[in-house]
């Protein structure tokens, strides 16, 4: 009886401790900001949809009250700015209520974009690492290639994507490869810059120590430079995978693709389906979050396997 009463007496304390941790932790600020953003979203939806709704009411000879008018602005079939609940309803329907093979399924479109994203990310990561290794080991590449790599990122991707698609279509290559190459163009740069920083991160003291041990250049590279570059590599890969997704979406616009998040955005703009556009944007954001999270988890596992300590 005494143990039971003590347990019951302690349970409110534990519950209060949990709630206090939630309130004082990172969850409460995030939810607060999210609530503010959703409220502002509703306000802007009413403001931007109001002119068209006034025109509709004037043509129909109606004079709705304020509450009814606000309700109408938030329930238009093709609003200028969809309300959050409209986007959420459309996203839920096209994600969970459609067959994955359906052309209206966001899962299907996300998978099409994801396939070119992953291929381009793999190409970009490999290319970035190769460029970084060359720059670190050859001074001529550092002085000649690095400025051109930086200059290449000043060219708008919207100007490059159509040229890549046209050139590859002229030689009979269409589909996944051109889109993947556009993703590669955006993803190799952060990997190359991060990897160069990582390979050069060991201090002179450690380099001198390897020289004292009579280590060869290859041994210094594999036993010192590569382990030191791992945190930099995965940090840059997080940026690269998000850039790769953007490249895949942009690549779908000039290709006339019928599937993919970019194709979904383009079709929505053609037919003024703003709710579909926002749902596709949400789907793309979720894919980006999952990709960045996956890279972060892999990086954490790799660092722990190499003896790294948790932050």
C-alpha positions in Angstrom: 0.0 0.0 0.0 2.8 2.3 0.9 4.7 1.6 -2.4 1.5 2.2 -4.4 0.8 5.5 -2.8 4.4 6.6 -3.3 4.2 5.7 -7.0 1.0 7.6 -7.4 2.5 10.5 -5.6 5.6 10.5 -7.8 3.7 10.2 -11.1 2.4 13.8 -11.3 6.0 15.0 -10.6 7.3 12.9 -13.5 4.5 14.1 -15.8 5.2 17.7 -14.8 8.9 17.0 -15.5 8.1 15.7 -19.0 5.9 18.7 -19.8 8.5 21.1 -18.4 11.2 19.6 -20.6 8.9 19.9 -23.6 8.1 23.5 -22.8 11.8 24.4 -22.1 13.2 22.3 -25.0 13.3 22.8 -28.7 9.8 21.5 -29.4 7.9 24.3 -27.9 9.7 27.1 -29.9 9.3 25.2 -33.1 5.6 24.6 -32.5 5.1 28.3 -31.6 6.8 29.5 -34.8 4.7 27.0 -36.8 1.5 28.2 -35.2 2.4 31.8 -36.0 3.3 30.9 -39.6 0.0 29.0 -40.1 -2.0 32.0 -38.7 -0.2 34.4 -41.0 -0.8 32.0 -43.9 -4.6 32.1 -43.2 -4.5 35.9 -43.0 -2.7 36.3 -46.3 -5.0 33.7 -47.9 -8.0 35.8 -46.9 -6.4 39.0 -48.1 -5.2 37.6 -51.5 -8.4 35.7 -52.3 -10.7 38.5 -51.2 -10.7 40.5 -54.5 -11.7 37.5 -56.6 -14.4 36.6 -54.1 -15.8 40.2 -54.1 -16.0 40.0 -57.9 -17.9 36.6 -57.7 -20.3 38.0 -55.0 -20.9 41.1 -57.1 -21.8 39.1 -60.2 -24.0 36.8 -58.2 -25.7 39.8 -56.5 -24.8 38.5 -53.0 -23.8 40.5 -50.0 -22.4 38.0 -47.5 -21.4 38.9 -43.9 -17.9 39.1 -42.7 -17.7 35.6 -41.4 -19.4 34.1 -44.4 -17.1 36.1 -46.7 -14.0 34.9 -44.9 -15.3 31.3 -45.2 -15.7 31.7 -48.9 -12.2 33.1 -49.4 -10.8 30.0 -47.7 -12.8 27.5 -49.7 -12.3 28.7 -53.3 -11.6 25.8 -55.8 -8.8 27.7 -57.5 -7.6 30.3 -55.0 -4.7 32.7 -55.4 -3.3 31.4 -52.2 -4.7 28.2 -50.9 -5.5 27.9 -47.2 -3.5 25.5 -45.1 -6.4 23.1 -44.6 -7.0 23.0 -48.4 -3.3 22.1 -49.0 -3.4 19.5 -46.1 -6.6 17.9 -47.5 -5.2 17.7 -51.0 -1.9 16.3 -49.8 -3.6 13.7 -47.7 -5.9 12.6 -50.5 -3.2 12.4 -53.2 -0.7 10.7 -50.9 -2.8 8.2 -48.9 -6.1 7.8 -50.9 -4.5 7.2 -54.3 -2.8 4.1 -55.7 0.9 4.5 -55.8 0.8 3.8 -59.6 -1.8 6.6 -60.2 -0.7 9.7 -62.1 -2.3 11.8 -59.4 -0.4 10.1 -56.6 2.2 12.4 -55.0 4.1 9.3 -53.9 4.4 8.3 -57.6 5.6 11.7 -58.6 8.0 12.0 -55.6 9.5 8.6 -56.5 10.2 9.7 -60.1 11.9 12.8 -58.9 13.7 10.9 -56.2 15.3 8.5 -58.6 16.9 11.2 -60.7 17.9 13.0 -57.4 19.7 10.0 -56.0 21.5 9.2 -59.3 22.6 12.9 -59.7 23.6 13.0 -56.0 25.8 9.9 -56.4 27.4 11.4 -59.5 27.9 14.7 -57.9 29.4 13.3 -54.7 31.8 11.1 -56.6 32.8 14.0 -58.9 33.2 16.4 -56.0 35.4 14.0 -54.0 37.6 13.4 -57.1 38.0 17.1 -57.7 38.8 17.8 -54.1 41.5 15.1 -54.0 43.1 16.5 -57.1 43.0 20.1 -55.8 44.6 19.1 -52.5 47.4 17.1 -54.1 48.1 19.3 -57.2 48.8 23.0 -56.8 48.1 23.6 -60.5 44.6 22.3 -60.1 44.0 24.5 -57.1 45.0 27.6 -59.0 43.4 26.8 -62.3 40.4 24.5 -61.6 39.0 26.0 -58.4 38.2 29.5 -59.9 36.3 27.8 -62.7 34.4 25.6 -60.3 33.3 28.7 -58.4 32.4 30.5 -61.6 30.3 27.6 -62.8 27.9 28.1 -60.0 27.1 31.7 -61.1 25.3 30.4 -64.2 21.5 30.1 -63.5 20.4 26.5 -63.6 17.3 27.5 -65.5 19.6 28.5 -68.4 21.6 25.3 -68.3 18.8 22.8 -67.9 17.2 23.3 -71.4 20.6 23.1 -73.1 21.5 19.9 -71.4 18.2 18.4 -72.3 18.4 19.5 -76.0 22.0 18.3 -76.4 21.4 14.9 -74.9 18.1 14.5 -76.8 20.0 15.2 -80.1 22.2 12.2 -79.4 19.3 10.0 -78.4 19.6 10.2 -74.6 16.5 11.1 -72.8 14.7 10.3 -69.5 16.7 9.8 -66.3 20.2 10.6 -67.3 19.8 14.3 -68.4 17.9 15.1 -65.3 20.5 13.3 -63.2 23.3 15.3 -64.8 21.5 18.6 -63.9 21.3 17.4 -60.3 25.0 16.5 -60.6 25.8 20.1 -61.7 24.2 21.5 -58.5 25.4 18.9 -56.1 29.1 18.5 -56.9 30.1 22.0 -55.9 29.3 21.8 -52.1 30.9 18.4 -51.9 34.1 19.6 -53.6 34.4 22.7 -51.4 33.6 20.8 -48.2 36.0 18.0 -49.1 38.8 20.4 -49.9 38.3 22.0 -46.5 38.2 18.7 -44.8 41.3 17.3 -46.5 43.2 20.4 -45.5 41.9 20.5 -41.9 44.7 18.5 -40.2 47.1 20.7 -38.4 50.7 21.1 -39.3 51.6 19.3 -36.1 49.9 16.1 -37.2 51.4 16.3 -40.7 54.8 16.7 -39.2 54.1 13.7 -37.0 53.2 11.6 -40.0 56.5 12.8 -41.7 58.4 11.8 -38.6 56.9 8.3 -38.8 58.2 8.2 -42.4 54.6 7.8 -43.7 54.2 8.0 -47.5 51.8 10.4 -49.2 49.2 7.7 -49.6 49.4 6.7 -45.9 49.1 10.3 -44.8 46.1 10.7 -47.1 44.2 7.6 -45.9 45.2 7.6 -42.2 45.1 11.3 -41.5 43.4 13.4 -44.2 40.5 11.2 -45.0 39.4 10.6 -41.4 39.7 14.3 -40.7 37.5 15.1 -43.7 34.6 12.9 -42.9 32.6 15.5 -40.8 33.2 18.1 -43.5 32.1 15.6 -46.2 28.8 14.7 -44.6 28.0 18.3 -43.7 28.5 19.3 -47.4 26.6 16.2 -48.5 23.5 17.5 -46.7 23.7 20.6 -48.7 24.4 18.7 -51.9 21.5 16.3 -51.6 19.0 19.2 -51.1 20.6 20.9 -54.1 20.3 17.7 -56.1 16.6 17.6 -55.4 16.2 21.1 -56.6 18.1 20.2 -59.8 15.9 17.2 -60.4 12.8 19.3 -60.1 14.1 22.1 -62.3 15.2 19.5 -64.9 11.7 18.2 -65.2 10.4 21.6 -66.3 12.0 21.9 -69.8 11.9 18.2 -70.6 8.1 18.1 -70.9 8.0 15.4 -68.3 4.7 13.9 -67.4 5.8 12.6 -64.0 7.7 14.0 -61.1 7.3 16.9 -58.7 8.4 19.4 -61.3 5.9 18.0 -63.8 3.2 18.3 -61.2 4.2 21.9 -60.6 4.1 22.7 -64.3 0.7 21.0 -64.8 -0.7 22.9 -61.9 0.5 26.2 -63.3 -1.0 25.4 -66.7 -4.4 24.8 -65.3 -4.3 27.2 -62.4 -4.5 24.4 -59.9 -2.8 26.3 -57.1 -3.8 23.7 -54.4 -2.0 21.0 -56.4 1.0 23.3 -56.8 1.2 23.8 -53.0 0.7 20.1 -52.3 3.6 19.3 -54.7 5.7 21.8 -52.9 4.9 20.2 -49.5 5.8 16.8 -51.0 9.1 18.1 -52.3 9.9 19.6 -48.9 9.2 16.3 -47.2 11.4 14.5 -49.6 14.2 17.0 -48.9 13.8 16.6 -45.2 14.0 12.8 -45.5 17.0 12.9 -47.7 18.9 15.4 -45.5 18.0 13.3 -42.4 19.2 10.1 -44.1 22.5 11.6 -44.9 22.8 12.9 -41.4 22.1 9.5 -39.9 24.6 7.8 -42.2 27.2 10.4 -41.3 26.6 9.8 -37.6 27.0 6.1 -38.0 30.2 6.5 -40.0 31.7 8.9 -37.5 30.8 6.6 -34.6 32.3 3.6 -36.4 35.5 5.6 -36.9 35.7 6.3 -33.2 34.1 9.7 -33.2 32.5 11.0 -30.0 28.9 12.2 -30.0 28.5 15.9 -29.9 
